[in-house]
Amino acid sequence: MKLAMIGFGQAGGKIVDKFVEYDKRHNSGIVKAAVAVNTAKADLMGLKHIPKEKRVLIGQSRVKGHGVGADNELGAEIAEEDVDEVQSAIDSVPVHEVDAFLVVSGLGGGTGSGGAPVLAKHLKRIYTEPVYGLGVLPGSDEGGIYTLNAARSFQTFVREVDNLLVFDNDAWRKTGESVQGGYDEINEEIVKRFGILFGAGEVTGGEVAESVVDSSEIINTLAGGGVSTVGYAREEVEEKQNSGGLLSRLTGGNDEDDGLDTARTTNRITSLVRKAALGRLTLPCEIEGAERALLVLAGPPAYLNRKGIERGRKWLEEQTGSMEVRGGDYPVTGSGFVASVILLSGVTNVPRIKELQQVAIEAQENIDEINQESESNLESLVNDDEDELESLF
């Protein structure tokens, strides 16, 4: 799937920058164009792989390149005012070669959480290609204001995109690691999962997938809107010299020729599918009730077979209760591992979102109380009790 990626804000820019690096390293062909948008000049300067001419600084007349200080209302206003500057960077994107737009943003800050929904709305008005969002939720320990930003942005972002893919920092942060190290590792996990998902069907080598997962499969899985989450599991394997071609995978292969046990290969695939679905999802949720799903198996061709993929797909149908479960393989010669990636679209049983909203409501009430008390507290501080002093003017 070929994407035009726009990273909005600090987190969004870093993730898209990591996607570009991943694309170059694996020659996956998923990033057709990459743009970074920010109100903070320093954040744009810190990017390594997005071309400098595709880094857009907005809001210079209002915040002088210093960011919006976690004020996502200001971030939204600036995005509205300067959306033409962002559009100028997108104008050079060969849209006829793009399958979809992906707007990437952290939802807890100011620039991204405010600006990403504004940009998504703008893109949907102009282009016929789908516009997806990739939103990153802040950790619950990052503070009330960031949780409030995330809850408000999430609510708006879901409405403005064709589907919102969500990654929850809370489920991935490790105790004891540095903040920077933690975010770098999280960004790597994001790109790894979505890189395999979007990369399926864009194989440039000689191997052909037995059951191709092309961009239309992903688009159909994400159709209908709502919220999506992704599961991932992998197992290291030792690739054989004779990896077997498409015909051997269709017929089940010859165990004596390729040295692999077909039953073991099938069992490995079904096990990885279970681990991906029931393990750590990008947004933890109950998979039962997911409206649509897509299964992608990636790895050396000899370790992928139709029987395993069909069993995995059938198991996923039973677990989700949905008949809209698509599946296919993504042969990657020399990868050294077999990986299962599962896209669950239209999930609704998500406790983390309810928790986020509750904390946000409490934060909003606290802020309102402080604002109400602030004026009277200031009045009592500066005025003398006897009212004997007069102000200068």
C-alpha positions in Angstrom: 0.0 0.0 0.0 1.5 3.3 -1.1 0.9 6.1 1.4 1.4 9.9 1.6 2.3 10.4 5.2 2.0 13.6 7.1 3.5 13.8 10.6 1.8 16.5 12.7 3.6 17.7 15.8 6.6 16.3 17.5 5.5 12.7 17.9 3.9 12.6 14.5 7.1 14.0 12.8 9.4 11.5 14.6 7.2 8.5 13.7 7.0 9.5 10.0 10.7 10.1 10.0 11.1 6.5 11.4 8.8 5.2 8.6 11.0 6.8 6.0 14.1 5.2 7.5 12.3 1.8 7.6 11.1 2.2 4.0 14.7 2.8 2.8 16.1 0.0 4.9 13.6 -2.6 3.7 12.9 -1.2 0.3 9.2 -1.8 1.1 7.9 1.0 -1.1 5.1 2.1 1.3 6.1 5.8 1.8 5.4 7.6 -1.5 5.7 11.0 0.1 6.5 12.2 3.7 5.7 15.6 5.2 6.3 16.9 8.7 4.3 19.8 10.1 5.1 21.6 13.4 4.9 24.9 15.3 8.3 24.3 16.9 11.3 24.9 14.7 13.6 22.8 16.9 11.5 19.7 16.5 11.6 20.0 12.7 15.4 20.4 12.8 15.8 17.2 14.8 14.4 15.0 12.0 16.9 13.0 9.9 15.1 11.3 7.0 12.3 13.6 5.9 13.6 16.1 3.2 14.1 19.6 4.5 11.8 21.0 1.8 9.0 18.8 3.2 9.3 20.2 6.8 6.6 22.8 7.3 6.8 25.4 10.1 3.4 26.9 10.8 2.1 29.6 13.2 5.3 31.7 13.0 3.3 34.9 13.4 1.7 33.7 16.6 4.2 31.5 18.4 7.5 32.5 16.7 8.6 28.9 16.1 8.4 27.9 19.8 5.4 25.6 19.8 2.0 26.0 21.4 2.8 24.7 24.9 0.3 21.8 25.0 -2.6 24.2 24.1 -4.4 22.1 21.4 -7.1 24.7 20.9 -4.3 27.1 19.8 -2.8 24.2 17.7 -6.2 23.8 15.9 -6.5 27.5 15.3 -3.0 27.7 13.8 -3.6 24.7 11.6 -6.8 26.3 10.3 -5.0 29.5 9.5 -2.0 28.0 7.9 -3.5 24.9 6.2 -2.5 26.4 2.8 1.2 26.2 3.8 0.7 22.5 4.5 -1.2 22.1 1.2 1.7 23.6 -0.7 4.0 20.8 0.6 1.4 18.2 -0.3 0.8 19.6 -3.8 4.0 18.0 -5.1 2.8 14.6 -4.0 1.9 12.4 -7.0 -1.6 11.7 -5.7 -2.4 9.4 -8.6 0.3 7.0 -7.3 -1.0 7.1 -3.7 -3.5 4.6 -2.3 -4.3 6.7 0.9 -3.2 9.5 3.2 -2.0 8.8 6.7 -2.0 11.6 9.2 0.2 10.7 12.2 0.1 12.5 15.5 0.6 12.2 19.2 -2.8 13.0 20.8 -1.5 14.4 24.1 0.4 17.4 23.0 -0.8 20.7 21.5 0.3 21.0 17.8 -0.5 17.5 16.7 -3.6 16.8 18.8 -5.1 20.1 17.7 -3.9 20.2 14.1 -4.2 16.6 12.9 -8.0 16.5 12.9 -8.0 19.9 11.1 -5.7 18.6 8.4 -7.6 15.3 8.0 -10.8 17.3 7.4 -9.1 19.4 4.8 -7.6 16.4 3.0 -11.0 14.6 2.9 -12.6 17.7 1.3 -10.0 17.9 -1.5 -9.0 14.3 -2.3 -11.0 11.2 -3.1 -8.4 8.8 -1.6 -9.0 7.6 1.9 -7.6 9.6 4.8 -6.5 7.5 7.8 -5.2 8.7 11.1 -2.6 7.1 13.3 -3.0 8.5 16.8 -0.7 7.8 19.8 -2.3 8.0 23.3 -0.2 9.5 26.1 0.7 7.4 29.1 -1.6 7.7 32.2 1.4 9.1 34.2 2.1 12.0 31.8 -0.4 14.3 33.5 -4.0 15.5 33.4 -3.6 18.1 30.7 -2.2 15.6 28.2 -5.0 13.2 29.0 -7.6 15.9 28.5 -5.9 16.9 25.2 -6.0 13.2 24.1 -9.6 12.7 25.0 -10.8 15.8 23.1 -8.5 15.1 20.1 -9.5 11.4 19.9 -13.2 12.3 19.8 -12.6 14.8 17.0 -9.9 12.8 15.0 -12.2 9.7 14.8 -14.9 11.9 13.3 -12.7 13.5 10.6 -10.8 10.4 9.3 -11.9 7.3 7.4 -10.4 5.2 10.2 -8.3 5.9 13.2 -5.5 3.5 14.0 -4.5 3.9 17.7 -1.3 3.1 19.6 -1.5 3.3 23.4 1.8 4.4 25.1 0.5 3.1 28.4 0.6 -0.5 27.2 4.2 -0.2 26.0 6.1 1.9 28.5 8.7 0.0 30.5 9.6 0.8 34.1 13.1 2.2 34.6 13.8 3.3 31.1 14.5 6.9 30.1 11.8 9.0 28.6 13.7 9.4 25.3 14.7 5.8 25.2 11.1 4.8 25.9 9.7 6.9 23.1 12.4 5.7 20.6 11.5 2.1 21.4 7.8 2.8 21.1 8.3 4.4 17.7 10.2 1.4 16.5 7.4 -0.9 17.6 4.8 1.3 15.8 6.8 1.3 12.5 7.5 -2.5 12.7 3.9 -3.4 13.0 2.4 -0.9 10.5 5.4 -1.4 8.2 4.6 -5.1 7.7 0.9 -4.4 7.4 1.2 -1.7 4.8 4.1 -3.4 3.1 2.2 -6.5 2.2 1.5 -6.5 -1.6 4.3 -4.1 -2.3 7.0 -6.9 -2.7 9.6 -5.9 -5.3 11.6 -9.1 -5.3 11.1 -12.3 -7.2 8.8 -14.1 -4.7 5.1 -13.9 -5.3 2.5 -14.1 -2.5 0.3 -17.2 -2.6 -2.6 -15.1 -1.4 -1.9 -11.4 -2.2 -2.8 -8.8 0.4 -3.0 -5.6 -1.7 -4.1 -2.1 -0.9 -7.8 -2.9 -1.7 -7.8 -5.5 1.1 -6.5 -3.0 3.6 -8.9 -0.3 2.4 -11.9 -2.7 2.6 -10.9 -3.8 6.1 -10.7 -0.1 7.2 -13.9 0.8 5.5 -16.8 1.8 7.7 -14.7 4.1 9.9 -14.2 3.8 13.6 -11.2 2.7 15.6 -8.6 0.1 14.7 -5.9 -1.8 16.6 -3.0 -4.0 15.4 -1.6 -7.2 16.9 1.9 -8.6 16.2 3.8 -11.8 17.0 7.0 -13.3 15.5 9.2 -16.3 15.8 12.8 -16.7 14.7 13.4 -19.4 12.0 16.4 -20.7 10.2 15.9 -20.2 6.5 16.7 -23.2 4.2 18.7 -22.9 1.0 15.8 -24.3 -1.0 12.9 -22.1 0.2 10.3 -23.6 -2.1 8.3 -21.5 -4.6 4.7 -20.7 -5.1 3.8 -24.1 -6.5 5.3 -26.0 -3.6 3.3 -23.8 -1.1 0.1 -24.4 -3.1 0.6 -28.2 -3.1 1.9 -28.4 0.4 5.5 -28.9 -0.8 7.7 -32.0 -0.5 9.1 -32.5 3.0 12.1 -34.4 1.7 13.0 -31.6 -0.7 12.7 -28.6 1.5 13.5 -30.2 4.9 10.4 -28.7 6.5 7.5 -30.4 8.3 4.3 -29.1 6.8 2.3 -29.9 9.9 4.8 -28.0 12.0 4.7 -25.0 9.6 0.9 -24.9 9.8 1.0 -25.2 13.6 3.5 -22.4 13.9 1.3 -20.1 11.8 -1.8 -20.8 13.8 0.1 -20.3 17.1 1.4 -16.9 15.9 -2.1 -15.8 14.9 -3.3 -16.6 18.4 -0.4 -14.7 20.0 -0.9 -11.7 17.8 -4.6 -11.5 18.5 -4.6 -12.3 22.2 -1.3 -10.7 23.1 -0.3 -7.0 23.3 -2.4 -5.0 20.8 -1.4 -1.4 19.8 -4.7 -0.5 21.6 -5.7 -3.1 24.2 -9.3 -4.2 23.7 -11.6 -7.2 23.6 -11.4 -8.6 20.1 -14.9 -10.1 20.2 -17.2 -7.7 18.3 -14.5 -6.3 16.0 -16.4 -5.5 12.8 -13.6 -6.5 10.3 -10.1 -8.1 10.4 -7.1 -8.6 8.2 -4.4 -11.3 8.8 -1.0 -11.0 7.2 1.7 -13.7 7.6 5.2 -12.5 6.7 8.4 -14.5 6.4 10.5 -16.8 4.2 8.3 -18.5 1.6 9.0 -22.0 2.8 7.5 -21.2 6.2 4.2 -19.9 4.8 1.5 -22.2 3.6 -2.2 -21.9 2.7 -3.4 -24.3 5.2 -1.9 -22.4 8.1 -3.3 -19.1 6.9 -6.7 -20.5 6.3 -6.8 -22.1 9.8 -5.6 -18.8 11.3 -8.3 -16.8 9.4 -11.0 -19.3 10.5 -10.0 -19.0 14.1 -10.1 -15.2 13.9 -13.6 -15.4 12.4 -14.7 -17.5 15.5 -13.0 -15.1 18.0 -14.3 -11.9 16.5 -17.7 -13.1 15.4 -17.2 -11.4 12.1 -17.4 -13.0 8.6 -15.3 -10.1 7.2 -11.9 -11.6 7.9 -9.4 -11.3 5.1 -6.0 -13.0 5.0 -2.8 -13.5 3.0 0.9 -13.9 3.0 3.9 -11.6 2.5 6.9 -13.6 1.4 10.2 -12.0 2.6 13.3 -14.0 1.6 16.1 -13.8 4.1 14.0 -12.2 6.9 15.0 -14.9 9.4 11.6 -14.8 11.1 7.9 -15.5 10.6 5.6 -12.8 11.8 1.8 -12.5 12.1 0.2 -9.1 11.9 -3.5 -8.7 12.6 -5.6 -5.6 11.9 -8.8 -5.4 13.9 -11.1 -2.7 12.6 -14.2 -1.3 14.2 -13.4 -2.3 17.8 -15.7 -0.9 20.4 -15.0 -2.7 23.7 -12.0 -0.6 24.7 -11.6 0.0 28.5 -8.6 2.3 28.0 -10.7 4.8 26.1 -13.4 4.9 28.8 -10.6 5.3 31.4 -9.1 8.1 29.4 -12.4 9.9 29.1 -13.1 9.7 32.8 -9.6 11.1 33.7 -10.1 13.8 31.1 -13.5 14.8 32.7 -11.9 15.0 36.1 -9.1 17.1 34.7 -11.5 19.5 32.9 -13.5 19.9 36.2 -10.3 20.6 38.1 -9.2 23.3 35.5 -12.7 24.9 35.6 -12.6 25.1 39.4 -9.1 26.6 39.4 -10.1 29.2 36.8 -13.2 30.2 38.9 -11.1 30.5 42.1 -8.2 32.3 40.4 -9.8 35.7 40.1 -11.1 35.9 43.6 -7.8 34.6 45.0 -5.9 37.3 43.1 -8.3 39.9 44.3 -7.8 38.9 47.9 -4.0 38.9 47.4 -3.5 42.3 45.9 -6.2 44.3 47.7 -5.6 45.5 51.3 -8.3 44.6 53.9 -9.0 48.2 54.8 -9.2 49.3 51.2 -6.9 52.3 52.1 -4.5 52.0 49.1 -5.2 53.3 45.7 -3.9 51.9 42.4 -1.8 54.1 40.2 -4.3 54.1 37.4 
